[in-house]
């Protein structure tokens, strides 16, 4: 990859004014957590400080989200206890997905802020995406379509059994 030096861009970036923050609202994750219908919202597991929910728009079958119970958009706002439980839950999620789906690898991470790709930017969450060799194919490229190979409720029930 070639790089081009463009010092004039830093003046633009430094002068950029972010739009005002949105007024506080209850996130869709908080609504799902508080609704009490875990089947409807595809909640796999609840812990004292975080929970695991299936992504309604998965990158791959078994795509999980680990979400703190307390709504915050900032990684810096998470307490040490919340971060510890999130990481322990990540390990637990990977073990469950390995048992149920036998992936060959995982993507794990977070999109912090709308500009980074966060579809839900008002409640921080972490993605655990199981991966298999060859799991990307021509469908997303040619027809903007992702093929999910198993009904999400079937995956939900399998994961709950081993969680």
C-alpha positions in Angstrom: 0.0 0.0 0.0 1.3 3.4 -0.9 1.0 6.4 1.4 0.7 10.0 0.5 1.7 12.8 2.9 -1.1 15.3 3.2 -0.5 17.7 6.1 -3.4 20.0 4.9 -5.9 17.2 6.0 -4.9 17.7 9.7 -6.2 21.3 9.6 -9.6 20.0 8.3 -9.7 17.2 10.9 -8.7 19.5 13.8 -11.4 22.1 12.8 -14.2 19.6 12.3 -17.2 20.3 14.5 -19.1 17.2 15.6 -22.9 17.5 15.6 -24.5 18.0 19.1 -25.0 14.8 21.1 -28.4 13.2 20.8 -30.7 13.5 23.8 -30.5 10.6 26.2 -32.9 7.7 25.3 -33.3 4.1 26.1 -31.3 1.9 23.8 -32.8 -1.0 22.0 -30.5 -3.3 24.1 -31.9 -1.8 27.3 -35.4 -2.3 26.0 -34.7 -5.9 25.2 -33.1 -6.5 28.6 -36.0 -5.0 30.5 -38.8 -6.5 28.4 -38.5 -9.9 30.1 -39.1 -11.9 26.8 -35.7 -13.4 26.1 -37.0 -15.6 23.3 -38.5 -12.6 21.4 -35.2 -10.6 21.8 -32.9 -13.6 21.2 -31.2 -13.2 24.6 -28.9 -16.2 25.1 -27.7 -15.5 28.7 -27.9 -12.9 31.4 -25.2 -12.1 34.0 -25.1 -9.7 36.9 -23.4 -6.9 34.8 -23.8 -7.9 31.1 -25.8 -10.2 28.8 -25.4 -12.0 25.5 -27.9 -11.4 22.7 -27.9 -12.7 19.1 -27.4 -10.1 16.4 -30.6 -9.6 14.4 -28.4 -8.8 11.4 -25.6 -11.3 11.7 -22.4 -11.3 9.7 -22.4 -15.1 10.1 -24.5 -17.7 11.8 -24.0 -17.5 15.6 -23.0 -13.8 15.6 -23.3 -12.8 19.3 -23.3 -9.4 21.0 -22.0 -9.0 24.6 -23.7 -5.9 26.1 -23.3 -4.3 29.5 -26.6 -4.2 31.4 -25.9 -0.5 32.2 -26.4 1.7 29.2 -23.3 3.7 28.2 -21.9 4.6 24.9 -18.3 5.0 26.2 -15.7 2.3 26.8 -14.1 4.6 29.4 -17.3 4.6 31.4 -17.3 0.9 32.0 -16.2 -0.1 35.5 -13.4 -2.6 36.1 -16.1 -5.1 37.2 -18.1 -4.6 34.0 -15.0 -5.0 31.9 -14.0 -8.2 33.8 -17.4 -9.7 33.3 -17.5 -8.8 29.6 -14.2 -10.5 29.0 -15.2 -13.6 31.0 -18.5 -13.6 29.0 -16.5 -13.4 25.8 -14.6 -16.5 26.8 -17.8 -18.2 27.7 -19.4 -17.2 24.4 -16.4 -18.5 22.4 -16.6 -21.8 24.3 -20.3 -22.2 23.6 -20.0 -21.3 20.0 -17.1 -23.7 19.6 -19.2 -26.5 21.2 -22.3 -25.8 19.1 -21.0 -24.6 15.8 -17.4 -25.8 15.5 -16.0 -22.6 13.9 -12.4 -22.4 12.8 -11.8 -18.9 14.2 -13.5 -15.8 15.6 -13.7 -12.1 15.1 -14.1 -10.1 18.3 -14.3 -6.4 18.7 -16.4 -3.3 19.0 -17.3 -0.3 16.8 -16.9 2.7 19.1 -19.1 5.6 17.7 -21.2 6.0 14.6 -18.2 7.0 12.4 -16.6 3.7 13.2 -19.5 1.7 12.0 -21.6 1.3 15.1 -25.2 0.7 14.1 -26.2 1.1 17.7 -23.9 3.9 19.1 -25.8 4.7 22.3 -25.1 1.4 24.1 -21.6 0.0 23.8 -21.5 -3.7 22.8 -18.9 -6.3 21.7 -19.2 -8.6 18.7 -18.2 -12.2 18.7 -18.4 -13.6 15.2 -17.7 -17.3 14.4 -15.7 -17.8 11.2 -15.1 -20.7 8.9 -12.7 -21.1 6.0 -14.6 -20.0 2.9 -17.5 -18.4 4.8 -17.5 -15.4 2.5 -18.7 -16.0 -1.0 -20.1 -14.3 -4.0 -23.6 -13.6 -2.6 -22.7 -10.4 -0.6 -20.6 -9.1 -3.4 -23.0 -9.7 -6.3 -26.4 -9.4 -4.7 -25.9 -7.6 -1.4 -27.2 -10.7 0.4 -25.8 -12.7 3.3 -26.8 -16.3 3.6 -27.4 -17.5 7.2 -27.5 -21.3 7.2 -29.6 -22.0 10.4 -32.7 -20.5 11.8 -31.7 -18.1 14.6 -34.1 -19.6 17.1 -32.6 -23.0 16.6 -29.1 -21.6 17.2 -30.4 -19.7 20.3 -31.7 -22.9 21.9 -28.5 -24.8 21.2 -26.4 -22.0 22.7 -28.5 -21.7 25.8 -28.1 -25.4 26.5 -24.3 -25.1 26.6 -24.0 -21.6 28.1 
